[in-house]
Amino acid sequence: MRIITWNINSVRLRLDLAEKLIAERRPDVLCLQETKVVDDAFPGKAFAKLGYAHQHFHGMKSYNGVAILSRLPLEKTGVMNWQGREDRRHIFATLSNGIELHCCYVPAGGDVPDPALNPKFAHKLGFLDESAAWWRARKDKDAPKIMVGDFNIAPLECDVWSHKQMIDVVSHTPIEIEKLSALQKAHDWVDAVRLTNPAPEKLYSWWSYRARDWQTSNRGRRLDHIWVTPSLAPSVKKTEILRTARGWKPKPSDHVPVLIDLD
């Protein structure tokens, strides 16, 4: 089984790039974040024509939005809301092979890494805390699960272009890394990408639009993740960050897809 996760940064604007990704990599399941479209306007028919007849999406106009598009039947679907907000950031589905798949878009957190001064940062930290508490309370850690998405945090020093220069920048601050680590430990999640590409190898999945030449400057961050439960870890055969997608024309997302193959 092949799963790809991608913060597409508007599914309607980049539908042609999604079609390119599907043609080149043919995932069994495609998970999208930041779809930026209400459910009635989601291009579900276009994806169905591409072979993804089984769909679960939850979106809103201009912001957020998540989707699971599958060749495999979805036996159960649901939505999670955190921090008392229905802001379309977390959905899940059980695949026909029994794997519970979660597609999640963690808040970016704004620019100021101080929850007292920045409500967006406070929301991000609270989102992570509440998510961790929910996972910690579940008693089915042995059941096969996968969580993918844009977590908006680069946890390791080798997940950013410069740990020293990024330590006070939202997405790589110590408190965010601490909260993400707590979320990971809450359900014994395994970082699948680092399972097959161990530290200290530099890995990035996001490059800013502000860079004149993202490829030359290469000031990236690994914000997009795939986690699996321990029972699935032996089944992970390959992971890949599709770096070339950052240069796709005419309008690339600032994030690139991340792929996992499981046996």
Secondary structure as UniProt FT lines:
FT   STRAND          2..7
FT   TURN            11..14
FT   HELIX           15..25
FT   STRAND          29..33
FT   HELIX           39..41
FT   HELIX           44..49
FT   TURN            50..51
FT   STRAND          54..58
FT   STRAND          66..70
FT   STRAND          74..79
FT   TURN            83..84
FT   STRAND          90..95
FT   TURN            96..97
FT   STRAND          100..105
FT   TURN            115..117
FT   HELIX           119..137
FT   TURN            141..142
FT   STRAND          145..150
FT   HELIX           157..159
FT   HELIX           163..166
FT   TURN            167..168
FT   TURN            170..171
FT   HELIX           174..186
FT   TURN            187..188
FT   STRAND          190..191
FT   HELIX           192..196
FT   TURN            199..200
FT   STRAND          206..207
FT   TURN            209..210
FT   HELIX           214..217
FT   STRAND          220..221
FT   STRAND          224..228
FT   HELIX           230..235
FT   STRAND          236..241
FT   HELIX           243..247
FT   STRAND          258..262
//
